[in-house]
Amino acid sequence: MERLKVISGHLLPRGPSEPLRVLRSCGSGSSVPGTGEEVVVVHGRRTAIGKAKRGSFKDTTPDELLSAVMSAVLADVGLPAARLGDVCVGNVLQPGAGALMARVAHFLSGFPETVPVYTVNRQCSSGLQALLNIAGAIRSGSIELGLACGVESMSLRSIGNPGDLSSRLVENDKARDCLVPMGITSENVAERFGVSREKQDAFALSSQLKAAQAQNSGRFDQEIVPVTVSVTDESGRESRLQVRKDEGIRTGTTLDGLSRLRPAFKPDGSTTAGNSSQVSDGAAAVLLGRRSAVEVLGLPVLAVLRGSAVVGVPPDLMGIGPAVAIPAALRQAGLSLDDIDVFEINEAFASQALYCVEKLGLPLEKVNPNGGAIALGHPLGCTGARQVVTLLNELRRRGRRAYGVVSMCIGTGMGAAAVFEFPGPQREEGGRVAGRT
């Protein structure tokens, strides 16, 4: 009945185009409350996030990063890979969205050939889209268990040629706006909605301070898979090291230092290297299942996926996506903004993240309590899955039933969001991962 109430709410008049937009945005990866058919999260891990080009993962291929998290998630819960019905990997920069890379990682992880794998590229939401795809397959009855992943090496691949496009795009304003550089879309949001340089820098400083505190207190330790890699220095000398700490956190950041940085995308702009996300390398993986199947196998139930949405917004203002996607996902979940304890909103740029926070009226203490992409980094295909791992780790740390949202803007003008419920420690069941995410 609750599900029917939510659906009927979607059909209430909201203006001439609102019902159709909401119905189109919802429906991927939702769950039926209170039944064995719910889509649940079993477990998730991530690598540390490395600095692209200069960090510890600069010489590490994405298949190795991906293999590390794929293997760790299943090993932690003692699940044979043959039990998986499918694997979906979010990736942006590898050729063909990394289809070959993902299958190679699959075999490097010791997964059997009988388990399929595919990739998805919805730009900055690719890691979350992988999760929604797996959830959708579970809801449809196609599979009972699946692994959703995200990976990116921005050291080895850069955003480059947009591909083969029609010359007619110059005749269509929206099509042409799809080519607006991301940094300029940040400037557009700042100018259109009055997000000052001072506010952007203050938001960036807060991200750095929160991330530093989280790292120093060990909050990230349980979610990070240590990865041993080879690194070649400028002289050509190779060394081996184990990477277990995020590298982008700048502990010495000050407001004065941020204010001295020059605009990065236009001479009179307000977007700088200090109030933008960092280019990064990393991977994350999340194990999902149908509750009934998970319970039969004695696996833990870390969280329940309650709703999701993907929406469209103007391409030249792509950063506003979360401000539209979050309410749509909450409507599907039958929840309000006030019901949510933690919002993980990707900090592609301080301008757009801050706009979304203010537009929705979110208390800053609920937003990215352990910092965001300005401090941690933004490995494009990985970020959505990384946010889910970090969110659920934080909800579990708080030790009570709680709700959380993951959201991000998407290049070419979209936004995505997903709503999760942490059932509380008294309701977690089975498994080998008590005390970890």
N, C-alpha and C positions, 0 to 999 in steps of 0.2 A: 504493500500500500504506500509506503514511504516513497518508493521509486515512482509510483504513479503520480503522487503529489508533486514530485520534482518535475516530472515531464509536463504535467498540466501547467505548472508555473512557467515553463518555457513558452507555452502556447498563449499566455495572456498577452493582450495588446501592449507593445512597447514601441510603437511607432511603425511606419510603413515597412521598414526592412528588418527590424530587430528580430522577430521570431525566426525568420529564415536564416539569418546570420548565426543566431545562437544554436539552432538545430544543426547547422552545418559544422559548427565549431566543436560540438560535443559528440561523444559516442565512441571515442577510441580509448579503450582501456578502463572503462568504468567497471564498477562491481555492484553486485546485488547485496545490500546490507543484511547481515545476520544469517547468511546461508553458507553452505559448503562450497558454493559456486564463486565466492569472493576471490578476487585476484589479490594475492598477498606477496609481500616481499619477504624473502627468507634471509638474505644476507647480502652484503656488498663490501667491496674493498676498492681501493685506488692506489696508484703509485703516488709518490711525491710529485709535485709539479716543478719541472726544471725550466730554467731560463733558456729560451731558444737561442741558438747560435753560440752561446757563451757558457751554458750550464753543463751539468753532469750528464745529461742525456743527448748532448749535441751530436754524438756519433752513434747513437743507439737507434736502430730501425724500429718503426712502429709495431711490427709483428712481435718483436721481443717484449716491448712494453705491454702489448695486449696479452701475450701469452702469460706474463707474470700475474696479471690480475685474474684471468680466466682460471688458471690453475689454482690460485690461492683461494678463491671463493668456494670452489668445489671441495678442495682439501679441508678447509675449515669446517665444513658441515658433513664431511664424509660421504658425499654423493658421487657415485660413479658417473662419468660423463655420458655413458650410454643411456642414462635415464632422461637426458635432455631431449625434448621434442624439436627444438630449434634454437639457433643462436643468431642474434641480430647485432650488428656492429655499426655504430655511428661514426662516420668519417667524412671529412670535407676535402682535404687537399690531395690525397693519393689518387692516382689515375683510376677511373671507374669507381670512385668512392671507396677504393680500397678492397674491391672484391677479392682479388688474388691475395693481397696482404692478409686479409681476414682468414682465408682458408689455410694459408701457411701457418698463421698463428695457432689456428685450430689444431693442426697436426703437431706443431712444436709443443703444445700443451698436453699431448698424449690422448687427444679426443679421437674416438673411432671414426672411420670414414662413413659409417652409417648415420651419424648425426649431421644434419645440414647446417649451413651457415650462409648468411647474406648480409649485405650492407645497406645503409640508408644515409642519404645526404639531405638534411634539411638545415644546412648551414649551422648556425650556432646552437640550434636545438637538437642536433643529430643524436647526441647521447640520450636525451630524454625521449626523442622520437623512437629510438631503438626500444626503449622500455615500453612505450605505448604500443608499439607493434607487437611485441611479445605478449603484452597484456591482452591485446585484441585477439591474438591467436588462442590464448587460454579461454577467453570469454566465448569465442565461437565454437569451442570444443575441439579445435584442431590439435591442440597439444595440452599437456597437463603441467609440464615444467619447461622453462626456457631461460636462457641467459641473455641479458641485455648489456651491451658494452659500448664504450666510446673510446676513441683513441686519436691522437694527433701528434705528429712530429712537425712542428713549425721550424725546426732546425734544418730538416732535410727537404722540406717542401714549403714554398711560399705562395701566397695568393698572387696569381698571375693573369694570363690571358683568359678573358671571360668565355672564350669558345666561339663557335660559329653562330653568328646572329644575323638576322635579317637587317638590311639597310633601312627597312621601313620603321624600325624602332624610333628613328629621329622624328617621325611624324606623329608619334603617340607620346604624350607627356608622361604618362605613368610608366610606359615601357622604357622611355629614356631615363626616367628617374631611378630605374633599377641599377643603372651604372654609376650613380652618385657614390663617391667614395664614402666609406663608413665614417671617417673622421668629419666629413662635411655634414653627414646626417646628424652627427653630434652637435655641430655648430648650429644647424637648423633648429634643433630642439631647444638649445640654449637661447637662441635669438627669439624664436616664436613664442616661447613660454616664459621668458624672463628668468632663466636660471643663471645667476651671476657667477663670475669667476671665483669670487670669494666663497660662495656656497659650494661650488664644485670642489675647491681645494680643501675645504673643511670636511666634506664627505670623504674625500680621498684619504685625508689624514686619519679619520676615524676608522676606515677600513684597515689601514696599516697597523694602527694601534691595537685593534681587536684581534687581528691575525697574529701579531707578535705575542700578545698575551695568551692566545690559544695555543700557539706553538710552545711557548715557554712553560706552560702548565701541563703539556702533554696531551691536550685534547685530541690532537690529530693522530697520535701514535697508533691507536687501535685500528684506525681505518686505512693506514698506509701500509702497503706491501713493500718491504725492503727489496731493492733490485740491485744486483751486482752487475756492473757494466765496465767496459773498457773505454778510456778517454785518451785521446791523443792531444798533446799540447802543441804549441806553436813550433817547437823544435822537432816535432815528429816522434817524440818519446811517448810510448803508450804505458798507461798505468791502469790498475784495477781498483775500483772503489765500490762501496755499497751506498746506495742513495736511499735515505729514509726521512729527509726533511725537505719541506717546500723551500725553494730557493729564491722566490720573488719578494719575500717579506723584507722590507727595508726598515730595520729597527730604529735607525737614526732619523727618520722622516720628521720634519717640522713644518709648521704652517708657513714660516718665513721661507724655508727652502723651496716649498712648492710654489709660493708666490713669485719666485725669481725665475721660474722656468718659462721659456718662450712658447708661444702658441705653436702647435705642431702642424696644423692643417691650413691655416690662413693667417696672414700677418696681424690682423686685428681681432683674431678669434680668442676663445677662452678655453679650448680643449688642448691640454698639454700631455706630455709623456707621463707626468705625475698624476693626472686625474683621469687617465685612461687605463684599460686593462692591458696587461703585458702579454706579448707573444710568448708561447710556452709549449712545452712537451709534456705529455702525460697520458694515462689510460685509467679507466675505471670499469668495473663490472658489477652487475646486480642480478641476483638469482630470484626469479619469480615463479609462482605456481598457483594452481587452483587449491583453495584451502583444503578441500577434501583429500586431494592427493598428497599435499604436504603433511597433513595429519597422519595419514596412513604410513608414511615413511618416517614419522617421528622427527621431522625437521622443525626448527623454530619458526614462529610467526613474528617477524620483526615489525611489520606494518601492513596496513591494508590500503590499497589504492582506492580512493573514494571518488575521484572525478578527474577529468582532464579536458583541455580545450586547446585548439590551435585556431588563431584568428588572423585576418588580414587587416593591415593598416597602410597608410600612404608610404610608398617606398622611400621618399625623401625624408620621412620622419619615422623610420623603422624603429627607432629606440623607444617609442611609446607603446610598443607591443604588449608588455606586461600589464599596463594599465587597463587594457581591454581584455586580455586573456585571463587574468586572475579572476575578475568577477564572473566570467563565463564558466570557468572551471568550478567556482564555488556554487554557482546556481545548479550545476549538474550534481554536485555533492550534497546539495540541500543545506549548505552552511553559509554563514556570513563572514565578513572580514573580522568581526569581533571574536569569532570562534577560533581563529588561527593564532597559535602560540609563536610560531617562527615562520618568517618569510625568507627563503633563499632566492634573491633576485640577482641575476647575473649583472655584474658591474662592467658591461662593455665600455661604458663611459659614465663618469659621474653625472654628467648633464642629464642623460636619459634615465639613469637609475633614480636620481633624486626627483626628477619630474614625476616618475611613476609613484614613488613613495608619497609625494605631496598630493598628487591627483587622487590617490586612493585614501589619503588621510591615515597612513600607517604610522604607528608609534615607532620612532627610530630604534628603540631598544628591542623591537621584535624583528628587525631587518638585519640579516647577515651578522648574527651575534659573534661569529668567529672570523669576521672579515669576508671579503669577496674577491672578485677577479682583479681589482686594482692592486691588491696585495699578493694574492695567491697566483694569479695568472689565468689565462684563458686559452687553453689548448682546444681549438674550435670543436672538433668532433667529440672530445672527451667531456667537455664542461657539464652538459646536462646530466650525465651519469654521475660525475663527480659531485655535483650539487645534491643529488639524491642521497649518496653515501654520507656526505657531510651533514645534511639535514637530519637523517635518521639517527646518526651517531649523537647529534645534539639532543634530539628528543629523548633518546634512551638515557643519556647522561642526566637529564632532568628527573627521571625516575617516576613519572606519572603519566596517566593517559593524556595525550596531547595531539593536536593537529598541526601539520606543517604544509607549506606550499613551496614548490620549486617553479621558477618562471624565468624567462629570458626573452629578449628581443631577437629578431631574426632578419638578416640581410634580405633585401628586396621588398621588405615591408610586411612582416608578420610578427606574431607573438605566440608563445606557448606557455602553458601552465599545467601543473598536476597537483592534486591534493592527496595527502597521505594522513592516515591515522595511526599513531603509535598506541597500542592497546594498553600499555602500562606493564610493569614488570610482573605483576601478579597474574597476568594473562598470557605471558610468553610460554611457549611449550617446546619441550624436547630439544634436540640438537646438541652440537658440541661447541656452540659459540656464545655461551652465557658470558655477559660482560663485555662483548665486543660487537661491533657493527659488521 
